[in-house]
Amino acid sequence: MPVRNITSAMFGGDKLDELYVTSIARVKHPAVHDLFAKEAKPQYLAGSLFKMTGLGVRGLPEPRFAG
């Protein structure tokens, strides 16, 4: 990935063959967020949503919330 702090990943698209990955722009309180790289200033593209295609894998459909 072009950034260090990845926060989540989820398959999407009509065929569940697209991977969406979110990232964090900046960790404001590094002592509280030990799992993330401590950044003095945000990286270029940090905080972006990335879409990856052509991976050759698919996700599984999630059941709808029944209330």
C-alpha distances in whole Angstrom, upper triangle without the diagonal:
4,5,7,9,8,12,12,12,15,16,18,20,24,23,20,18,15,12,12,9,11,10,13,14,16,18,21,23,21,24,23,20,20,16,14,14,17,16,19,18,15,12,12,10,10,12,11,11,9,11,10,14,15,14,18,18,19,19,23,25,25,29,30,31,35,36
4,7,10,10,13,15,15,18,19,21,22,26,25,23,21,18,15,14,11,12,10,12,12,14,17,20,22,20,24,24,20,20,18,15,13,16,14,17,15,12,9,8,8,8,11,10,11,10,12,12,16,18,17,21,21,22,23,26,28,28,32,33,34,38,38
4,6,7,11,13,14,17,19,21,23,27,27,24,22,19,16,14,11,10,7,9,9,11,13,16,18,17,20,20,16,17,14,11,10,12,11,14,12,9,7,8,7,6,9,9,11,10,14,14,18,20,19,23,23,23,23,26,28,28,31,32,33,36,37
4,6,10,12,14,18,20,22,25,29,28,25,24,21,17,16,12,11,8,9,10,10,11,15,16,14,17,17,13,13,11,8,7,9,9,13,12,10,8,11,10,8,10,12,13,13,16,16,20,22,21,24,23,24,24,27,28,28,31,32,33,36,37
4,6,10,12,16,19,21,24,27,27,24,23,20,17,14,11,9,6,6,8,8,9,13,14,12,15,14,11,11,9,6,6,9,9,13,13,10,10,12,11,8,9,10,12,12,16,17,20,23,21,25,23,24,23,25,26,26,29,29,30,33,33
4,6,8,12,15,17,20,24,24,20,19,17,13,11,7,6,4,6,10,11,12,15,16,15,18,16,13,13,10,8,10,13,13,17,16,13,12,14,12,9,9,10,10,10,13,14,17,20,18,21,20,20,19,21,23,22,25,26,26,30,30
4,7,11,14,16,20,23,23,20,20,17,13,11,7,6,5,6,10,12,12,15,16,15,17,15,12,13,10,9,12,14,15,18,18,15,15,16,14,11,9,11,10,11,14,15,19,21,20,22,21,20,18,20,21,20,23,23,23,27,27
4,7,11,13,16,20,20,16,16,14,10,8,6,5,7,10,13,15,15,19,19,19,21,18,15,16,13,13,15,18,19,22,21,18,18,18,15,13,12,11,10,10,12,13,16,19,17,20,17,16,14,16,17,16,19,20,20,24,24
4,7,10,13,17,16,12,13,10,7,6,4,7,9,12,16,18,19,22,23,22,24,22,19,20,16,16,18,21,21,25,24,20,19,20,16,15,13,12,10,9,10,10,13,16,14,16,14,13,11,13,14,14,18,19,20,23,24
4,6,10,13,13,9,10,8,6,5,7,9,12,15,19,21,22,25,26,26,28,25,22,23,20,19,22,24,25,28,27,23,22,22,19,18,16,14,11,11,10,10,12,15,13,15,12,10,8,10,11,11,14,15,17,21,22
4,7,10,9,5,6,6,4,6,9,12,15,19,22,24,25,29,30,29,31,29,26,27,23,23,25,28,28,31,30,26,25,24,21,20,19,16,13,12,9,9,10,12,11,12,10,7,5,8,9,10,14,15,17,21,23
4,7,7,4,6,5,6,7,10,13,17,20,23,26,27,30,32,31,33,31,28,29,26,25,27,30,30,33,31,27,26,25,21,21,19,17,13,12,9,10,10,13,13,14,12,9,8,9,9,10,14,14,17,20,22
4,5,5,6,6,8,9,13,16,19,23,25,28,30,33,35,34,37,34,31,33,29,28,30,33,32,35,33,29,28,26,22,23,21,18,14,13,10,11,10,12,13,14,12,10,10,11,11,13,16,16,19,22,24
4,6,8,9,12,13,17,19,23,26,29,32,34,36,38,38,40,38,35,36,33,32,34,36,36,39,37,33,31,30,26,27,25,22,18,17,14,14,12,14,15,15,13,11,11,12,10,13,15,16,19,22,24
4,5,8,11,13,17,20,24,27,29,33,34,37,39,38,40,38,35,36,32,32,33,36,36,39,37,34,32,30,27,27,26,23,19,18,14,13,11,12,12,12,10,7,8,9,9,13,15,17,20,23,25
4,6,8,10,14,17,20,24,26,29,31,34,35,35,37,34,31,32,28,28,30,33,33,36,34,31,29,28,24,25,23,20,17,15,12,11,10,11,11,11,9,5,5,7,8,10,14,15,18,21,24
4,7,10,13,17,20,23,26,29,30,34,35,34,37,35,31,32,28,27,29,32,32,35,33,30,28,26,23,24,23,20,16,14,10,9,7,8,8,8,6,4,7,10,11,14,17,19,22,25,27
4,6,10,13,16,20,22,26,27,31,32,32,34,32,29,29,26,25,26,29,29,32,30,26,24,23,19,20,19,16,12,10,7,6,5,8,8,10,9,7,8,12,13,15,18,19,22,25,27
4,6,10,13,17,19,23,24,27,29,28,30,28,25,26,22,21,23,26,25,29,27,23,21,21,17,17,16,14,10,8,6,5,7,9,8,11,9,9,8,12,13,15,18,20,22,25,27
4,7,10,14,16,19,21,24,26,25,28,26,23,24,20,19,21,23,23,26,24,21,19,18,15,14,13,10,7,6,5,6,9,12,12,15,13,12,11,14,15,15,19,19,21,25,26
4,7,10,13,16,17,21,22,22,24,22,19,20,17,15,17,20,19,23,21,17,16,16,12,11,10,8,6,5,6,8,11,15,13,16,15,15,13,16,17,17,21,21,23,26,27
4,7,10,13,14,17,19,19,22,20,16,18,15,13,15,17,17,20,18,15,14,14,11,9,7,6,5,6,9,11,15,18,17,20,19,18,17,19,19,19,22,22,23,27,27
4,7,9,11,14,16,16,19,17,14,15,13,10,12,14,13,16,15,11,11,11,9,6,5,6,7,8,12,14,17,21,19,23,21,21,20,22,23,22,25,26,26,30,30
4,6,7,10,13,13,16,14,11,14,12,9,10,11,11,13,12,9,10,11,9,6,4,8,9,12,15,17,21,24,23,26,25,25,23,25,26,25,28,28,27,31,31
4,7,9,12,13,16,15,13,15,14,11,11,11,9,11,9,6,7,9,8,4,4,8,11,13,17,19,23,26,25,29,28,28,26,29,29,28,31,31,31,34,34
4,6,9,9,13,13,11,13,13,9,9,8,6,8,7,5,8,11,11,7,8,11,14,17,20,22,26,29,28,32,31,30,29,31,32,31,33,33,32,36,35
4,6,6,9,9,7,10,10,7,8,6,7,9,9,9,11,14,14,11,11,14,17,19,22,24,28,31,30,33,32,31,30,32,32,31,33,33,32,36,35
4,6,9,9,9,11,13,11,11,9,9,9,10,10,14,17,17,13,13,17,19,22,26,28,31,35,33,37,35,35,33,35,35,33,36,35,34,37,36
4,6,6,7,9,12,10,11,9,10,11,13,13,16,20,20,16,16,20,22,24,28,30,33,36,35,38,36,36,34,35,36,34,36,36,34,38,36
4,5,5,6,9,8,8,6,8,10,12,13,16,19,20,16,16,20,22,24,27,29,32,35,33,36,35,35,33,35,35,34,36,36,35,38,37
4,6,6,10,10,11,9,12,13,16,17,19,23,23,20,20,23,25,27,30,31,35,38,35,38,37,36,34,36,37,35,37,37,36,39,38
4,6,9,10,12,11,13,15,17,17,20,23,23,19,18,22,23,25,28,30,34,36,34,37,35,34,32,33,34,32,34,34,32,35,34
4,5,6,8,8,11,14,16,15,17,20,20,16,16,19,20,22,25,26,30,32,30,33,31,31,29,30,31,29,32,32,31,34,33
4,6,8,8,12,15,17,17,18,21,21,17,18,21,22,23,26,27,30,33,30,33,31,31,29,31,32,30,33,34,33,36,35
4,7,9,12,16,17,16,17,20,19,16,16,19,19,20,23,24,27,29,27,29,27,28,26,27,29,27,30,31,30,34,33
4,6,9,12,14,13,13,16,16,12,13,16,17,18,21,22,25,28,26,29,27,27,26,28,29,28,31,32,31,34,34
4,6,10,11,11,11,14,15,12,13,16,18,19,22,23,26,28,26,30,29,29,28,30,32,31,34,35,34,38,38
4,7,9,10,11,15,16,13,14,17,20,21,24,25,29,31,30,33,32,33,31,34,35,34,37,37,36,40,39
4,5,6,8,12,13,10,12,16,19,20,23,25,28,31,30,33,32,33,32,34,36,35,38,38,37,41,40
4,7,9,13,15,13,15,18,21,23,26,28,31,34,33,37,36,36,35,38,39,38,41,41,40,44,43
4,7,9,12,10,12,15,19,20,24,26,29,32,31,35,35,35,34,37,38,37,40,40,39,43,42
4,7,8,6,9,11,15,16,20,22,26,29,28,32,31,32,31,33,34,33,36,36,36,40,39
4,6,5,9,10,14,14,18,20,23,26,25,29,29,30,29,32,33,33,36,36,36,40,40
4,6,9,9,13,13,16,18,21,24,24,28,28,29,29,32,33,33,36,36,37,40,40
4,6,6,9,9,13,15,18,21,21,25,25,26,25,28,29,29,32,32,33,37,37
4,5,9,10,14,16,20,23,22,26,25,26,25,28,28,28,31,31,31,35,35
4,7,10,13,16,20,23,22,26,25,25,24,26,26,26,29,28,28,32,32
4,6,10,13,16,20,20,23,23,22,21,24,24,24,27,27,28,31,31
4,7,10,13,17,17,20,19,19,18,21,21,21,24,24,25,28,29
4,7,10,14,14,17,17,16,16,19,20,21,24,24,26,30,30
4,7,10,11,14,14,14,14,17,18,19,23,23,25,29,30
4,7,7,11,11,12,13,16,18,19,23,24,26,30,32
4,6,8,9,10,12,16,17,20,23,24,27,30,32
4,6,8,10,13,16,18,21,25,26,29,32,35
4,6,8,11,15,17,20,23,26,28,31,34
4,7,11,14,16,19,23,25,28,31,34
4,7,10,13,16,19,22,25,28,30
4,7,9,12,16,18,21,24,27
4,7,9,13,15,18,21,23
4,6,10,13,15,18,21
4,7,9,12,15,18
4,6,9,12,15
4,6,9,12
4,6,9
4,6
4
